[in-house]
């Protein structure tokens, strides 16, 4: 209900050069995405040389080395930013350090996402929130109490906040998704809540929209077999287009929550409901009883709830067999 879910194609980590980045932007637009997102970091400020990964998508590997390999220069950022403006799609990024925020400010970044790794980094949350731009806070690895503290920290200086439910596994098993957290955080904080999806496939994101998610973020690639840690858990263009289509269908199916007959039920409401119907010919003056009145389709006669008021009355006219009985007949 309400506004359509905002679908973000996360392309950060899935390209290194301007040509490939622009290609991903084009594909995201073609798939119907509302925004593309980058990741803005420097290896030297995001991870120590002793930090290690131990996840299915990269195995055991140096975080510093991987970040160094996939960090993007200011020039690449600038070119992708300008291309998105030309193509008319919203672009923003996830910074990891105040230097990254400064870089993005130079580009006119209109919103910031905080990754789950910084979800409890309160000094950095204050740094980003103070810029006065909308903030999307990813909540992977967090307890609800930690989310409360982070939300309070951001709202103290910036009211434009949305949360993203997230599970920081790459990929995330479907049984670990816990989409009920979306509704729980909506009730707790009264702000928009979305879903940053690291599962394989599209079903979790589609279910998240049905569960009330306002935002969907999904990694996006041109080729699942391309070199890089996130390609294997990303959607390819065929999958992304199908996911966006399904999300829009789900939103149409959700409706507005007002219980009323659908437009297409106007005729069905008459034809398929039941009313009081004569079971045989009833002569004028004859008493109506269970022997000559039944409840049957269609619904053009007296509604069944009035049967006790009708039985015992006499017919005002001759009523043919199988004819709906109306108030003017009794």
C-alpha positions in Angstrom: 0.0 0.0 0.0 1.1 3.6 -0.5 4.1 4.5 -2.8 5.7 1.9 -5.0 8.8 0.2 -3.6 12.0 2.0 -4.6 14.2 -0.6 -6.4 18.0 -0.1 -6.1 20.5 -1.8 -8.4 23.7 -2.2 -6.3 26.4 -2.1 -8.9 29.3 -1.3 -6.6 32.0 -4.0 -6.6 30.8 -5.3 -10.0 32.8 -3.0 -12.2 36.2 -1.3 -12.3 36.1 0.9 -15.5 33.7 3.6 -16.8 32.6 1.6 -19.8 31.4 -1.4 -17.7 29.8 0.9 -15.1 27.8 2.8 -17.7 26.8 -0.5 -19.2 25.4 -1.6 -15.8 23.6 1.8 -15.6 21.9 1.2 -19.0 20.9 -2.3 -18.0 19.5 -1.2 -14.7 17.4 1.4 -16.5 16.2 -1.1 -19.0 15.1 -3.4 -16.1 13.0 -0.7 -14.5 15.2 0.1 -11.5 14.6 3.4 -9.7 18.3 4.0 -8.7 21.8 2.6 -8.9 24.2 2.6 -6.0 28.0 2.5 -5.8 30.4 1.7 -3.0 32.9 4.4 -2.1 35.9 3.4 -0.1 39.7 3.2 0.1 41.3 0.1 1.3 43.6 2.0 3.6 40.6 3.5 5.5 38.1 0.6 5.5 40.2 -2.4 6.6 43.4 -3.2 8.3 45.9 -5.5 6.6 45.0 -8.2 9.2 41.3 -8.2 8.5 40.1 -11.4 6.8 37.0 -12.6 5.0 35.6 -16.1 5.6 32.5 -16.2 3.4 31.2 -18.5 0.6 31.5 -15.8 -2.1 35.2 -15.1 -1.4 36.4 -17.9 0.8 39.2 -17.0 3.2 40.8 -13.9 1.8 42.4 -10.6 2.8 39.8 -7.8 3.1 42.4 -5.2 2.5 43.6 -6.9 -0.8 40.0 -7.3 -2.1 39.1 -3.7 -1.3 42.3 -2.5 -2.9 41.4 -4.4 -6.1 37.9 -3.1 -6.4 38.1 0.5 -5.1 37.0 3.2 -7.6 38.9 6.4 -8.3 37.3 9.8 -8.1 37.4 10.0 -11.9 35.4 6.8 -12.3 32.9 8.0 -9.8 32.6 11.3 -11.6 32.0 9.7 -15.0 29.4 7.3 -13.7 27.7 10.2 -11.8 27.5 12.3 -14.9 26.2 9.4 -17.0 23.4 8.7 -14.5 22.4 12.4 -14.7 22.3 12.2 -18.5 20.2 9.0 -18.3 17.9 10.4 -15.7 18.4 7.7 -13.0 19.1 8.5 -9.3 22.6 7.6 -8.1 24.1 7.5 -4.7 26.7 5.5 -2.8 27.8 3.9 0.5 30.8 5.7 2.0 33.0 4.1 4.6 35.0 7.0 5.9 34.8 10.8 6.2 37.1 11.1 3.2 34.6 9.1 1.2 31.8 11.4 2.2 33.9 14.4 1.1 34.4 12.8 -2.3 30.7 12.2 -2.7 29.9 15.7 -1.6 32.0 17.0 -4.4 29.8 15.0 -6.8 26.6 16.3 -5.3 25.5 13.0 -3.8 21.9 13.4 -2.8 21.6 10.5 -0.4 23.8 8.2 1.6 23.5 4.5 2.4 25.3 3.3 5.5 26.5 -0.3 5.2 25.9 -2.9 7.9 29.6 -2.8 8.8 29.1 0.8 10.0 25.6 0.3 11.5 26.9 0.8 15.0 29.7 3.2 14.2 28.0 6.1 15.9 30.7 8.7 15.2 30.4 7.9 11.5 26.6 7.9 11.6 26.8 11.5 13.1 29.2 12.5 10.4 27.0 11.3 7.6 23.7 12.4 9.1 25.1 16.0 9.7 25.2 16.4 5.9 21.5 16.8 5.9 20.9 14.3 3.1 18.5 11.3 3.3 20.2 8.3 5.0 19.5 4.6 4.4 20.8 2.6 7.3 21.4 -1.1 6.7 21.0 -3.2 9.8 22.8 -6.5 9.1 24.4 -8.1 12.2 22.4 -5.8 14.5 20.2 -6.5 17.5 17.1 -4.4 17.9 18.7 -2.5 20.8 21.6 -1.6 18.5 19.3 -0.4 15.9 17.5 1.8 18.5 20.8 3.4 19.4 21.8 4.0 15.8 18.4 5.4 14.9 18.4 7.7 17.9 21.9 8.9 16.9 20.9 9.8 13.3 17.5 11.3 14.2 19.1 13.6 16.7 20.5 15.6 13.7 18.6 14.3 10.6 15.0 13.4 10.3 15.3 11.8 6.8 16.0 8.2 7.7 15.0 4.9 6.3 16.1 1.4 7.6 17.1 -1.6 5.5 16.6 -5.0 7.1 19.6 -7.1 6.0 21.4 -10.3 6.8 25.2 -10.0 6.2 25.8 -13.4 4.7 27.1 -13.7 1.1 24.9 -15.4 0.0 22.2 -15.5 2.6 20.2 -18.7 3.1 16.5 -18.2 2.6 15.7 -19.6 6.1 17.9 -16.9 7.6 16.1 -13.9 6.0 13.6 -13.3 8.8 11.4 -10.8 6.8 9.1 -10.4 9.8 11.7 -7.9 11.0 10.5 -5.4 8.4 7.1 -5.0 10.1 8.7 -5.1 13.5 11.0 -2.2 12.8 8.2 -0.3 11.1 6.1 -0.6 14.3 9.1 0.2 16.5 10.4 3.3 14.7 7.5 4.6 12.5 9.9 5.3 9.5 10.3 3.6 6.1 11.8 0.2 6.2 13.2 -1.7 3.2 15.2 -4.8 2.5 18.8 -5.2 1.4 18.8 -8.7 -0.1 21.8 -11.0 -0.3 19.9 -14.2 -1.1 20.2 -15.9 -4.4 17.2 -15.3 -6.7 14.3 -12.9 -6.3 11.7 -14.6 -4.1 13.0 -12.9 -0.8 12.8 -9.4 -2.3 9.4 -10.1 -3.8 8.1 -11.4 -0.4 9.6 -8.4 1.3 7.4 -6.1 -0.7 4.4 -8.2 0.2 5.6 -7.8 3.9 5.6 -4.1 3.5 9.1 -3.1 2.4 9.4 0.4 1.0 12.8 -0.1 -0.6 14.5 -3.1 -2.2 18.3 -3.2 -2.8 19.7 -6.0 -4.8 23.2 -6.6 -6.2 23.2 -6.3 -10.0 25.6 -7.7 -12.6 25.9 -8.1 -16.4 27.3 -11.6 -15.9 27.1 -13.9 -12.9 30.4 -15.6 -14.0 32.4 -12.3 -14.2 35.4 -11.9 -12.0 34.6 -10.4 -8.6 33.2 -11.3 -5.2 29.6 -10.1 -5.7 28.8 -11.3 -9.2 27.7 -14.8 -8.1 25.1 -13.5 -5.7 23.8 -10.6 -8.0 20.8 -10.7 -10.3 21.5 -10.6 -14.0 19.4 -8.4 -16.3 16.8 -11.1 -17.0 16.3 -11.8 -13.3 16.2 -8.1 -12.4 13.6 -7.3 -15.0 11.5 -10.2 -13.8 11.9 -9.1 -10.2 10.8 -5.5 -10.9 7.9 -6.8 -12.9 6.8 -9.1 -10.1 7.2 -6.4 -7.5 4.9 -4.1 -9.5 2.4 -6.9 -9.8 2.5 -7.7 -6.1 2.0 -4.0 -5.3 -1.1 -4.0 -7.6 -2.4 -7.1 -5.8 -1.8 -5.6 -2.4 -4.3 -2.8 -3.1 -5.3 -0.2 -0.5 -6.6 -2.4 2.3 -10.2 -1.2 2.1 -12.5 -4.1 2.1 -15.2 -3.5 -0.6 -16.4 -5.3 -3.7 -14.0 -5.1 -6.6 -15.2 -3.3 -9.7 -15.4 -6.6 -11.6 -17.7 -8.0 -8.9 -20.6 -5.7 -9.7 -22.4 -8.3 -11.9 -21.0 -11.3 -10.0 -22.4 -9.9 -6.7 -25.9 -10.2 -8.2 -25.6 -13.4 -10.2 -23.6 -15.5 -7.7 -25.2 -14.5 -4.4 -28.4 -16.2 -3.2 -31.8 -14.9 -2.3 -35.3 -16.2 -1.6 -36.6 -18.3 -4.6 -39.9 -20.1 -5.1 -39.5 -23.9 -5.3 -42.9 -24.3 -7.1 -45.6 -22.1 -8.4 -47.1 -20.0 -5.6 -50.7 -18.7 -6.1 -51.7 -15.2 -5.1 -52.8 -15.3 -1.4 -50.9 -18.5 -0.7 -48.8 -18.5 2.5 -45.1 -18.6 2.0 -43.4 -21.5 3.9 -40.4 -23.8 3.8 -42.4 -26.0 1.4 -42.5 -23.4 -1.3 -39.5 -21.1 -0.5 -35.7 -21.9 -0.7 -32.5 -20.0 -0.6 -30.8 -20.2 -4.1 -28.9 -18.2 -6.7 -29.3 -15.5 -8.1 -29.2 -12.7 -5.6 -31.9 -10.6 -7.3 -34.6 -11.4 -4.7 -35.0 -10.8 -1.0 -31.6 -11.5 0.9 -31.5 -14.7 2.9 -31.2 -12.8 6.2 -34.9 -11.8 6.0 -36.3 -15.3 5.6 -37.9 -15.3 9.0 -39.7 -12.1 8.2 -41.0 -13.5 4.9 -42.2 -17.0 5.9 -45.8 -16.8 7.1 -46.7 -13.9 4.8 -49.0 -14.4 1.8 -48.1 -13.9 -1.8 -49.5 -10.7 -3.4 -49.4 -12.2 -6.9 -48.9 -15.5 -8.6 -45.1 -16.4 -8.4 -43.8 -18.8 -10.9 -41.6 -21.7 -10.0 -37.9 -20.9 -9.6 -38.6 -17.2 -9.5 -36.7 -14.9 -7.1 -39.1 -13.4 -4.6 -39.0 -9.7 -4.1 -40.5 -7.5 -1.4 -43.3 -6.3 -3.6 -44.4 -9.9 -4.0 -45.2 -10.5 -0.3 
